Amino acid sequence: MLQLVIPLLMALKGHAQEDPENVPCGYRPAFPNSSWLPLRELLEVRLGEFPWQVSIQTAQRHLCGGSIIHRWWVLTAAHCFPRTLLEMAAVNVTVLMGAKTFSDLHLERRQVQRIIIHKDYKPPHLDSDLSLLLLATPVEFSDIVRPVCLQEEERVWDRCWMAEWVKGSGHGQRGGLNMHLEKLRVVLINRKRCIKRVNELSRNMLCAWQEPGTNGNCKGDSGAPMVCATYGSQRLFQVGVFSWGIGSGSRGRPGMFVSVAQFRPW
């Protein structure tokens, strides 16, 4: 009898560790490298490097970036859904996850059940440019599909990244244009420096540009998360949601992000 009970208890213990409600956020089990990669790190994202990153799509074509924050919820920008798109059934919007290219065989797709725009979002002003997507079916977490942590209060970070979907050459079999994830290392800049380059800067917005001496440039993928870490930590936190910026990413032209910490209660 004992021989039967022990394996059962071990199985239950293993099941408890896989509890989707208690999956630790911000970790990358399929990407064992430290957060402190060389300055000249690769631009192309490796599988599992940003396991919360998603592509929000209509008609299987990329619309905006986003991040998994819970097994039922995806965070993105509100301006991704103009009134004409909101008038369409949410069933036309899907979320692609678990991939670094649209041609990955193991990618997953979830239907969107509901689109929630922040009540203070009033275009053309992008002061509260956030939306939440409620999925029709929950995410099944794995080593390459994980939730990101949300920053609770603004603080100083040692290293930050923005990953975004960019167009490749040619067409893929899935999702229209063959797109892949690329990353850019960014640094937050203070309000005093940013306001010299931006006409209006609310308390809800953050400014960031490319970290000096690093590779890459930012095309501007609306809704894409900016994630940051502290020195020596393997855990990443989402600090911002990309809202706007012309030629952003290069020094002198900051990208504008909605501050996650300012909207944490929402």
N, C-alpha and C positions, 0 to 999 in steps of 0.2 A: 504493500500500500504506500509506504514511504517513497518507494521508487517512482510512483506515479505522481505523488503530491509535489515533490521537489521540482520536477520539470514544469509542472503547472504553475508553481509560484514564480519560477524564473521567467516563464512566458508572460505572466501578469506584470512582473517587474519591468520587463522589456516593453510591454505595451504602455505602461505608465510613463516611461521615458519618451515614448513617441506621441504622447498626448498633444494633439494639435493646439489646445488652448494654452499649453505651457511651453511651447517651443521657444527657447531663448532668442531674442531678437538681436540683429546686428552681427551675428557670427557667420563665418564662411567655411564650413567644414570641408568643402571640395577644393578650397583654395588655401593650402596650408602656409603659404608664404606670409611673412610678417607684413604689417602695414607699412613698414619702413623699407620700401623698395628703392633701388638706385634712382638717382635724379633722372637718368635717361631711360626710364622704364618704357616698355612697349606700349604703343598707342592702342593696339587691338586688345579688347577685353578677352580674358580667358574664361572658359566655362566655369561657372560658380564663383567668379570674382565679385560680381554684384548680383547675388541670387534673388534680390528683391526687385530688380529692374524689369519693367514690363513695357510692351508696346500696346497702346490703345488703338484699336483699328475700327474702321467702318468699311464694309465690303472687302474685308481682309487686306486693306491698305492702311499703312501707318498714318495715324492722326496726331498722336502726341505720346510723349513718354509718361511714365508714372512709376509708383513704387507700391509694393505690397506692405501694408502696415498691420494686417490682421488676416486671418484665413477667409474672412468675408469682405474685406475692404481694400480698395486701392486709392491712393492719394495722387492727385494730378492738379493741373491748372484749370480754372473756370473758363478762361477764354477759349479753351479747346472746344467748347460746346456753345456756339452761337444759337440764337433763338430758333433759327431754321432747323438746326440739328436736334435741339431739344424737343421740337414739335414732332420729330420722328419718334417711333417707338424705340425705347432703350434696347430692345432686342436686336437692333441693327448694330449695336456697339459690342465688340468683344475685346478681351484682354489676352494677349499672348505672353507666355512666361516660360521660364526654364530654358532659355535659348540665348545664344550670342549672335546668331544669324537667323534669318527667316527660313533658311533651308535645313536647319537642324532637325534630325529625325525624331528627337525626343521632346520637342517643344510641346507645350500644353496650351489649350485655349479654353477660356471661360466666358460664358455669356454674361452680359451686364443686365441686372434686373432693374436698377434704379440709379439715376444720376442726381446728386444733391449738390447744388451750387450754394456757396456761402451767401447768406442773406445780405451782407454788406457789399457784395460785388456789384458795381454799377458802371458798366463800360460807358465811355472809353477809359475811365480811370481803373487802374489795375491794383488798387490798394489792398483788396481782399481777394486776390486772384487764386482762389482755391476751390476745388470740388472733390467730392468723395463718390466713388463708384461702389455700389452694393452689388456683389456678384450673385448670380442665380444659384451657383453651387460653390461650396467652400473649396479653398485651395488645399491640396494634399502636399504638405511640406516634405521636402527631401533635401539632400545635400546641395542641390542646385536650385531649389525653390525655397526661399526663407523670407521671413519678415524683417524689415529694418526697424531699428529703434528710433523713436522720435525724441528730439532734443526738448527738454523740459524748461530750460532757462538758458538765455544767451550767455556764452562763456568764450574763453580763448581756446582755440584748437591748434594742434601742432601740424596737422596735415589734412587736406581736404581734396576731394575728387568730384568731378561731374562726369557721368557717363551718358552718352546720347546715341540714338540711332542715326546712322548716316547712310546715304545711298552708295551702293557699290556699282560696279560696271556690269551691265547686262541685267537679265531678269531671272528671278528664281521661280520655282514651281509653286511656292506658297507665298501668300501675302503680297502679290504684285511685284514691285521692284525688289530686287535682292538687296536687303539692308543688313547692316551688322553694327554691333556696338563698338564704339571707340570711347576712350577716356581722356580726360584732361585734368592735370593737377592744378588746383586753384587755391588762391589765398583770399581771405576776407580782408576788405579794406575798410577803414573807419569812415564814419559819416562825414567828417570834415573834408577828407580827401575826395569822397565820392560826390558830395554835393557840388563840387566845382565842375563836375563833368555831367551832372544830371540836373535838369530843370526842377523837378519835383521829387522829393524823397521823403516818404512817410516813415513813421516809426515802425511800420509793419514790413518794411523792405530791407534787404541786405544787399551789399555790393561785393562782388568778387571778380578777380581776373586771374589770368594765367600765372602760375608760380614761375618766377624768373629762372631761366636756365633749363626749363623742362620742355618736352616735346609737345606738339599738337596745337590745335586751335579749335575754337568752339563755333559750330554752325548755328546753334540755338535751337534746341529741341524742347518745345514748350512742355511743361509738366515734369521734366526730368529732375530727379533728386540731386541735390548736392549733399554729399555725405562726408563726415569728418571723424577723426580719431585723435586720441591723445597719445603722447609718446609711449611706446612699448605696449600699447593695448591692441588686442585683436578685435575689439568690438567697435563697430561703426554706428554713428548716429546720423539721421537725416536732419540737416540744419535748415535747408531751404528747398523751395520748389521753383524751378526756373520759370520766369514770367516773361521777360523781354530783354532786348539788348541787340543793337545793330553791330554786327561784327564783334560781338562780345567775346571775351576770353583773352583777347590781346591786351597788352598793357596800354592804358590810356582810354580803353573802351570797356568799362565794367559791364558784367552781366548782372541783371537785376533778379533777385530771388525773393519770394515771399518767405518771411521768417516763420519757421515752424513753431518756435517757442511762443510767439505772440498768439498763436491760434490753437495751442495745445488743448485747452478746455473744450473747444469746438470739436 
